[in-house]
Amino acid sequence: MSDQIPFTFDIPSVSELTHQIKQILENQFRDILVEGEISNVKQSRNGHFYFTVKDDNAQLPCVIWRSTAQRLNIDLRDGQQVVLGGDIQVYAPHGRYQMIVNLVQQAGIGKLQQKFEELKKKLEQEGLFDDAHKNPLPPFPMKIGVITSSTGAAFQDIRSTFEQRWPAATLCLYHASVQGLNAAGELVEAIRYFSERDDLVDILIVGRGGGSLEDLWPFNEEVVARALFNCPVPTISAVGHEVDFSISDFVADARAATPTQAVIIATPDINELRYQIDDYSHALDTSMQQKVQFYRDYVHQLTHSHALLAVQDKMKYQKSRTENATDKLRSLIQRTLSEKQSDHQQQVSRLQQQSPEMKIRSYSNQTDSLRERLINRYEKIVAYKTTQLHKHQSGLAELNPKAPLERGFTRILQDGNWIREKEAFSKDKPAEIEWKDGRITVN
């Protein structure tokens, strides 16, 4: 190094050289226009847009500041073919140049976007998007298939959401690449795997997280769309973010804006089900209490009804008639016996007075015959009256207002009165509940 000849002129530093380049580029390339395809659009938290405009051989980093984006009121998406206007700016700390965009005009549909629209139109005309072909999602899936990358954030989001929302389900993951040249074939193989299994899953989620149009392109391939259409299992397409749409979204039985939303669409919330069960249990308990109270009031009303009181009065009347008839029957029997005994004594007396043995025997036989007839008549009368008595007692027992007490029912009394209607019951007064074997007082 000591043998080298020192430079005799000034050598610029990196900053000085970069400053010179910055002046040349920024002065030379002002108010320029460029046409290309937008890719990798990202919006920062501050509202600035960062993206790349490219063609087949080159790409140019671009920035649209938040104020400009608000003024232009544009919706930037990957795949758009646009004409951009602005200035070239050199960012010295990174040694990087970029275009500060202040004008955006649609120049045409990008190649991928154009291919997307052509395939979408073709499949739509074939009827692959029709609602008539879409399967309904099961309300309570217990076995759920997931097709995505096992290392991606999408599966982690799906699994964690399942654990929180519907832990009763079993997840079956089939790993498949979700971007790249081999992704479409792996997706088709995964869909066929779940379609041809003997133990089918209840629902199938196919998806990945967000990305550029190029990243999401496997889900826009025709072979993937037809595999989804022919899948017998209800499918949910969950590709990208909320603003992203893919061909699989239109073919699948349901579309989710994100993988997390796919879980929400596919499953019920176990906590909501618990709340519903609690509500149903409370409603059932309330309904049962109302039914019990209704029939309790109904029985109470019946026990205090005018018809039942009338039956009770009729029973008392029939009982009185029966007792009177019994007394009369007893009097009649006793009187008849007395008369017959008196006659017998008179005959005996006559026989004794007359003393002929034949007459005594004759009268004795007549007396025996009369006694037997009398006894037979008495027994028939007693049996008949007893039968009538039992018949009336059975009728009275059926109409007895206390008969329900013997079958386990109760009745309520307040102030000694039988409460027959709900309106007659006073909550402020003590009440008596009567069973067949006694009463108790409740306050």
C-alpha positions as CSV (number, residue, x, y, z in Angstrom):
1,M,0.0,0.0,0.0
2,S,2.9,2.4,0.7
3,D,4.0,2.1,-2.9
4,Q,0.7,3.4,-4.3
5,I,0.6,6.9,-5.7
6,P,-1.9,9.1,-3.9
7,F,-4.7,10.7,-5.8
8,T,-4.1,14.3,-6.6
9,F,-7.8,15.2,-7.0
10,D,-10.8,15.3,-4.7
11,I,-12.7,12.0,-4.3
12,P,-16.4,12.3,-3.5
13,S,-17.9,10.5,-0.5
14,V,-20.9,8.1,-0.9
15,S,-23.2,10.9,0.3
16,E,-21.7,13.4,-2.1
17,L,-22.0,10.9,-5.0
18,T,-25.5,10.0,-4.1
19,H,-26.4,13.7,-3.8
20,Q,-25.1,14.2,-7.3
21,I,-27.1,11.2,-8.6
22,K,-30.1,12.6,-6.7
23,Q,-29.8,16.0,-8.4
24,I,-29.4,14.5,-11.9
25,L,-32.3,12.1,-11.5
26,E,-34.7,14.4,-9.7
27,N,-34.0,17.3,-12.1
28,Q,-34.1,15.1,-15.2
29,F,-37.1,13.0,-14.4
30,R,-39.8,15.5,-13.3
31,D,-43.5,15.2,-14.3
32,I,-42.9,12.0,-16.1
33,L,-45.4,9.3,-17.2
34,V,-45.0,5.6,-17.1
35,E,-47.2,2.6,-17.9
36,G,-47.2,-0.8,-16.2
37,E,-48.9,-3.3,-14.0
38,I,-49.4,-2.7,-10.3
39,S,-48.2,-5.3,-7.9
40,N,-47.7,-5.7,-4.1
41,V,-49.9,-2.9,-3.1
42,K,-49.6,-2.1,0.7
43,Q,-51.0,0.7,2.7
44,S,-49.2,1.9,5.8
45,R,-50.8,2.9,9.1
46,N,-50.3,6.5,8.1
47,G,-52.4,6.0,5.0
48,H,-49.5,6.1,2.4
49,F,-49.6,3.6,-0.4
50,Y,-46.4,1.6,-1.4
51,F,-46.4,-0.6,-4.5
52,T,-44.5,-1.6,-7.6
53,V,-45.3,-0.9,-11.2
54,K,-43.7,-3.4,-13.6
55,D,-43.6,-5.0,-17.0
56,D,-41.9,-8.2,-18.2
57,N,-38.3,-6.9,-17.9
58,A,-38.3,-4.3,-15.1
59,Q,-40.0,-2.8,-12.1
60,L,-40.2,0.6,-10.4
61,P,-41.0,1.2,-6.7
62,C,-43.7,3.8,-6.2
63,V,-45.2,5.8,-3.4
64,I,-48.5,7.7,-3.1
65,W,-48.7,10.0,-0.1
66,R,-51.8,10.0,2.0
67,S,-52.9,13.5,1.0
68,T,-52.5,12.6,-2.7
69,A,-54.4,9.3,-2.3
70,Q,-57.3,11.2,-0.6
71,R,-57.3,13.7,-3.5
72,L,-57.2,11.0,-6.2
73,N,-59.8,8.8,-4.4
74,I,-58.5,5.7,-6.0
75,D,-58.7,2.0,-5.2
76,L,-55.4,0.4,-6.0
77,R,-55.3,-3.4,-6.5
78,D,-52.8,-5.8,-7.8
79,G,-53.0,-6.6,-11.5
80,Q,-54.3,-3.2,-12.6
81,Q,-52.7,-1.8,-15.7
82,V,-52.2,1.9,-15.1
83,V,-50.5,5.1,-16.3
84,L,-48.7,6.9,-13.5
85,G,-47.5,10.5,-13.4
86,G,-45.1,12.0,-10.9
87,D,-41.4,12.6,-10.1
88,I,-38.4,10.4,-9.5
89,Q,-37.0,10.7,-6.0
90,V,-33.8,9.3,-4.6
91,Y,-33.9,8.2,-1.0
92,A,-30.2,8.7,0.0
93,P,-30.2,6.6,3.2
94,H,-31.1,3.5,1.3
95,G,-29.5,4.4,-2.0
96,R,-32.9,3.7,-3.6
97,Y,-34.9,5.6,-6.1
98,Q,-38.7,5.6,-6.4
99,M,-41.4,7.4,-8.1
100,I,-43.6,9.8,-6.1
101,V,-46.9,9.4,-7.8
102,N,-49.4,12.3,-8.1
103,L,-51.5,10.9,-11.0
104,V,-53.1,7.5,-11.6
105,Q,-55.1,6.6,-14.7
106,Q,-56.4,3.2,-15.8
107,A,-54.5,2.1,-18.8
108,G,-55.9,-1.4,-19.2
109,I,-56.3,-4.7,-17.5
110,G,-53.1,-6.5,-16.6
111,K,-52.3,-9.9,-18.0
112,L,-53.3,-11.8,-14.9
113,Q,-56.3,-9.7,-14.3
114,Q,-57.4,-10.2,-17.9
115,K,-56.9,-13.9,-17.6
116,F,-58.9,-13.9,-14.3
117,E,-61.8,-12.1,-16.0
118,E,-61.8,-14.4,-19.0
119,L,-61.9,-17.6,-16.8
120,K,-64.5,-16.1,-14.6
121,K,-66.7,-15.3,-17.5
122,K,-66.2,-18.8,-19.0
123,L,-67.0,-20.6,-15.7
124,E,-70.0,-18.4,-15.1
125,Q,-71.5,-19.2,-18.5
126,E,-71.0,-22.9,-17.7
127,G,-73.1,-22.5,-14.5
128,L,-70.3,-23.2,-12.0
129,F,-71.3,-20.1,-10.0
130,D,-75.0,-20.9,-9.8
131,D,-76.6,-21.1,-6.4
132,A,-78.5,-24.1,-7.5
133,H,-75.3,-26.2,-7.4
134,K,-74.2,-25.0,-3.9
135,N,-74.5,-27.3,-0.9
136,P,-75.9,-26.0,2.4
137,L,-73.4,-25.8,5.2
138,P,-74.2,-28.2,8.1
139,P,-75.2,-26.3,11.3
140,F,-73.1,-28.4,13.7
141,P,-70.0,-29.8,11.9
142,M,-68.0,-32.3,14.0
143,K,-65.3,-33.1,11.5
144,I,-63.7,-30.3,9.5
145,G,-61.2,-30.6,6.7
146,V,-58.7,-27.7,6.1
147,I,-56.5,-27.3,3.0
148,T,-53.8,-24.8,3.4
149,S,-50.1,-24.5,4.2
150,S,-49.2,-26.1,7.5
151,T,-46.6,-23.5,8.1
152,G,-48.7,-20.5,7.2
153,A,-50.4,-18.0,9.6
154,A,-53.8,-18.9,8.0
155,F,-53.9,-22.4,9.6
156,Q,-52.8,-21.0,13.0
157,D,-55.7,-18.5,12.8
158,I,-58.1,-21.2,11.8
159,R,-57.0,-23.6,14.6
160,S,-57.0,-20.9,17.4
161,T,-60.5,-19.7,16.3
162,F,-61.8,-23.2,16.3
163,E,-60.4,-23.8,19.8
164,Q,-62.2,-20.7,21.1
165,R,-65.4,-21.0,19.1
166,W,-66.2,-24.7,18.5
167,P,-63.7,-27.0,20.4
168,A,-66.0,-30.0,19.9
169,A,-64.9,-30.3,16.3
170,T,-62.0,-32.3,15.0
171,L,-59.7,-30.6,12.4
172,C,-58.1,-32.6,9.6
173,L,-55.3,-30.6,7.9
174,Y,-54.1,-31.5,4.4
175,H,-50.9,-29.6,3.7
176,A,-50.7,-28.0,0.3
177,S,-48.7,-25.2,-1.2
178,V,-50.7,-22.1,-1.6
179,Q,-48.5,-20.2,-4.0
180,G,-46.0,-21.1,-6.7
181,L,-46.0,-23.3,-9.8
182,N,-46.9,-26.5,-8.0
183,A,-49.6,-25.0,-5.8
184,A,-52.6,-25.6,-8.1
185,G,-51.8,-29.3,-8.5
186,E,-51.4,-29.8,-4.8
187,L,-54.7,-28.0,-4.1
188,V,-56.5,-30.3,-6.6
189,E,-54.9,-33.4,-5.0
190,A,-56.0,-32.2,-1.5
191,I,-59.6,-31.6,-2.6
192,R,-59.8,-35.0,-4.2
193,Y,-58.4,-36.6,-1.1
194,F,-61.3,-35.3,1.0
195,S,-63.8,-36.0,-1.8
196,E,-62.9,-39.7,-2.1
197,R,-62.6,-40.6,1.6
198,D,-65.0,-43.1,3.0
199,D,-65.4,-41.1,6.2
200,L,-66.2,-37.8,4.7
201,V,-65.6,-34.6,6.7
202,D,-68.7,-32.4,7.4
203,I,-67.2,-29.3,5.8
204,L,-64.1,-28.3,3.9
205,I,-62.2,-25.0,4.2
206,V,-59.7,-24.1,1.4
207,G,-57.7,-21.0,1.7
208,R,-54.7,-18.9,2.7
209,G,-53.7,-15.4,3.9
210,G,-53.4,-12.3,1.8
211,G,-50.9,-11.5,-0.9
212,S,-50.4,-10.1,-4.3
213,L,-52.4,-11.3,-7.3
214,E,-49.5,-13.5,-8.3
215,D,-49.4,-15.1,-4.8
216,L,-53.2,-15.8,-4.9
217,W,-53.2,-17.1,-8.5
218,P,-53.3,-20.8,-7.7
219,F,-56.9,-20.3,-6.4
220,N,-57.7,-18.7,-9.9
221,E,-56.7,-21.8,-11.8
222,E,-59.4,-23.7,-13.7
223,V,-58.4,-27.1,-12.4
224,V,-58.8,-25.9,-8.8
225,A,-62.2,-24.4,-9.7
226,R,-63.5,-27.6,-11.2
227,A,-62.2,-29.8,-8.4
228,L,-64.1,-27.5,-5.9
229,F,-67.3,-27.7,-8.1
230,N,-67.2,-31.6,-8.1
231,C,-66.4,-31.9,-4.4
232,P,-69.4,-33.6,-2.6
233,V,-68.4,-32.0,0.7
234,P,-69.7,-28.4,1.4
235,T,-66.8,-26.1,0.8
236,I,-65.8,-22.6,2.0
237,S,-63.2,-20.6,0.1
238,A,-61.1,-18.3,2.3
239,V,-58.5,-16.7,0.2
240,G,-56.6,-13.5,1.0
241,H,-58.1,-10.5,2.7
242,E,-61.6,-9.0,2.6
243,V,-60.9,-7.1,-0.6
244,D,-59.4,-10.1,-2.4
245,F,-61.6,-12.2,-4.7
246,S,-60.6,-15.4,-6.4
247,I,-62.3,-17.9,-8.8
248,S,-62.5,-20.4,-5.9
249,D,-64.7,-17.8,-4.0
250,F,-67.3,-18.0,-6.7
251,V,-67.3,-21.8,-7.2
252,A,-67.2,-22.8,-3.5
253,D,-70.5,-23.2,-1.6
254,A,-69.6,-20.2,0.6
255,R,-67.0,-17.5,0.5
256,A,-65.2,-16.1,3.6
257,A,-63.3,-12.8,3.5
258,T,-60.5,-14.3,5.7
259,P,-59.6,-17.7,7.1
260,T,-60.8,-16.6,10.5
261,Q,-64.2,-15.6,9.0
262,A,-64.4,-19.0,7.4
263,V,-64.4,-20.6,10.9
264,I,-67.2,-18.2,12.0
265,I,-69.2,-19.2,8.9
266,A,-68.6,-22.9,9.3
267,T,-69.3,-23.3,13.0
268,P,-71.7,-22.2,15.8
269,D,-70.3,-20.4,18.8
270,I,-70.3,-22.8,21.7
271,N,-70.8,-19.9,24.2
272,E,-73.9,-18.7,22.3
273,L,-75.2,-22.3,22.4
274,R,-74.7,-22.4,26.2
275,Y,-76.6,-19.2,26.5
276,Q,-79.4,-20.5,24.3
277,I,-79.6,-23.7,26.4
278,D,-79.8,-21.7,29.6
279,D,-82.6,-19.6,28.0
280,Y,-84.5,-22.7,26.9
281,S,-84.1,-24.2,30.3
282,H,-85.4,-21.1,32.0
283,A,-88.3,-20.8,29.5
284,L,-89.2,-24.5,30.1
285,D,-89.1,-24.1,33.9
286,T,-91.2,-20.9,33.6
287,S,-93.7,-22.7,31.4
288,M,-94.0,-25.7,33.7
289,Q,-94.6,-23.4,36.7
290,Q,-97.3,-21.5,34.8
291,K,-98.9,-24.8,33.8
292,V,-98.9,-26.1,37.4
293,Q,-100.3,-22.8,38.6
294,F,-102.9,-22.8,35.9
295,Y,-104.2,-26.3,36.8
296,R,-103.9,-25.6,40.5
297,D,-106.2,-22.5,40.0
298,Y,-108.4,-24.6,37.8
299,V,-108.9,-27.2,40.5
300,H,-109.4,-24.5,43.0
301,Q,-112.1,-23.0,40.8
302,L,-113.8,-26.3,40.3
303,T,-113.9,-27.0,44.0
304,H,-115.6,-23.7,44.6
305,S,-117.9,-23.8,41.6
306,H,-121.7,-23.5,41.9
307,A,-122.3,-26.8,40.2
308,L,-120.2,-28.7,42.7
309,L,-122.0,-26.9,45.6
310,A,-125.3,-27.9,44.0
311,V,-124.1,-31.5,43.8
312,Q,-123.1,-31.4,47.5
313,D,-126.5,-30.0,48.5
314,K,-128.2,-32.8,46.4
315,M,-126.0,-35.4,48.1
316,K,-127.1,-34.1,51.5
317,Y,-130.7,-34.2,50.4
318,Q,-130.4,-37.8,49.1
319,K,-128.6,-38.8,52.3
320,S,-131.4,-37.4,54.3
321,R,-134.0,-39.2,52.3
322,T,-132.1,-42.4,52.6
323,E,-131.9,-42.0,56.4
324,N,-135.6,-41.3,56.6
325,A,-136.5,-44.3,54.4
326,T,-134.3,-46.5,56.7
327,D,-136.0,-45.2,59.8
328,K,-139.4,-45.8,58.3
329,L,-138.4,-49.3,57.2
330,R,-137.2,-50.1,60.7
331,S,-140.5,-48.8,62.2
332,L,-142.5,-50.8,59.7
333,I,-140.6,-54.0,60.4
334,Q,-140.9,-53.5,64.2
335,R,-144.6,-52.7,63.9
336,T,-145.2,-55.7,61.7
337,L,-143.3,-58.0,64.1
338,S,-145.2,-56.6,67.0
339,E,-148.5,-57.1,65.3
340,K,-147.6,-60.7,64.3
341,Q,-146.4,-61.5,67.7
342,S,-149.6,-60.1,69.1
343,D,-151.6,-62.2,66.7
344,H,-149.6,-65.2,67.6
345,Q,-150.1,-64.7,71.3
346,Q,-153.9,-64.3,70.7
347,Q,-154.0,-67.6,68.7
348,V,-152.1,-69.4,71.3
349,S,-154.5,-68.0,73.9
350,R,-157.5,-69.2,71.9
351,L,-156.0,-72.6,71.4
352,Q,-155.3,-72.9,75.1
353,Q,-158.9,-71.8,75.7
354,Q,-160.3,-74.2,73.2
355,S,-157.8,-76.9,73.9
356,P,-158.4,-79.2,70.9
357,E,-155.1,-80.7,69.8
358,M,-155.8,-80.5,66.1
359,K,-156.7,-76.8,66.2
360,I,-153.6,-76.2,68.2
361,R,-151.5,-77.9,65.6
362,S,-153.3,-76.2,62.8
363,Y,-152.9,-72.9,64.3
364,S,-149.4,-73.7,65.1
365,N,-148.6,-74.6,61.5
366,Q,-150.3,-71.5,60.3
367,T,-148.3,-69.5,62.7
368,D,-145.0,-71.1,61.5
369,S,-146.0,-70.5,57.9
370,L,-146.8,-66.9,58.6
371,R,-143.6,-66.4,60.5
372,E,-141.6,-67.9,57.6
373,R,-143.4,-65.7,55.1
374,L,-142.9,-62.7,57.4
375,I,-139.2,-63.5,57.7
376,N,-138.8,-64.0,53.9
377,R,-140.6,-60.8,53.3
378,Y,-138.6,-59.0,55.9
379,E,-135.3,-60.3,54.4
380,K,-136.4,-59.3,50.9
381,I,-137.4,-55.9,52.0
382,V,-134.2,-55.4,53.9
383,A,-132.1,-56.7,50.9
384,Y,-133.9,-54.4,48.5
385,K,-133.6,-51.4,50.7
386,T,-129.9,-52.2,51.4
387,T,-129.3,-52.4,47.7
388,Q,-131.0,-49.1,47.1
389,L,-129.0,-47.6,50.0
390,H,-125.7,-48.8,48.6
391,K,-126.7,-47.5,45.2
392,H,-127.4,-44.1,46.6
393,Q,-124.3,-44.1,48.7
394,S,-122.2,-45.0,45.6
395,G,-123.8,-42.1,43.6
396,L,-123.2,-39.8,46.5
397,A,-119.6,-40.9,46.8
398,E,-119.0,-40.0,43.1
399,L,-120.4,-36.6,43.7
400,N,-118.6,-36.0,47.0
401,P,-116.4,-32.9,46.7
402,K,-113.8,-34.5,49.0
403,A,-113.4,-37.5,46.7
404,P,-110.5,-35.7,44.8
405,L,-108.7,-35.4,48.2
406,E,-108.7,-39.2,48.4
407,R,-107.0,-39.3,45.0
408,G,-104.2,-37.0,46.2
409,F,-105.6,-33.6,45.2
410,T,-105.7,-30.6,47.6
411,R,-107.9,-27.6,48.1
412,I,-107.2,-24.1,49.6
413,L,-109.2,-22.3,52.2
414,Q,-109.0,-18.8,53.6
415,D,-111.0,-17.5,56.6
416,G,-112.7,-20.9,56.5
417,N,-114.0,-20.3,53.0
418,W,-113.2,-22.5,50.1
419,I,-111.3,-20.5,47.5
420,R,-112.8,-21.5,44.2
421,E,-111.3,-18.9,41.9
422,K,-107.9,-17.2,41.5
423,E,-109.4,-13.8,42.0
424,A,-110.7,-14.8,45.4
425,F,-107.3,-15.7,46.7
426,S,-105.6,-13.0,48.8
427,K,-101.8,-13.1,49.1
428,D,-102.0,-11.1,52.3
429,K,-104.0,-13.6,54.2
430,P,-102.9,-17.0,55.6
431,A,-104.3,-20.0,53.7
432,E,-105.1,-23.5,54.6
433,I,-104.2,-26.4,52.3
434,E,-106.4,-29.5,52.9
435,W,-105.4,-33.1,52.2
436,K,-107.5,-36.2,52.8
437,D,-105.7,-36.7,56.1
438,G,-105.7,-33.1,57.5
439,R,-104.9,-29.5,56.9
440,I,-101.9,-27.1,57.3
441,T,-101.8,-23.3,57.4
442,V,-99.4,-21.4,55.2
443,N,-98.6,-17.7,55.4
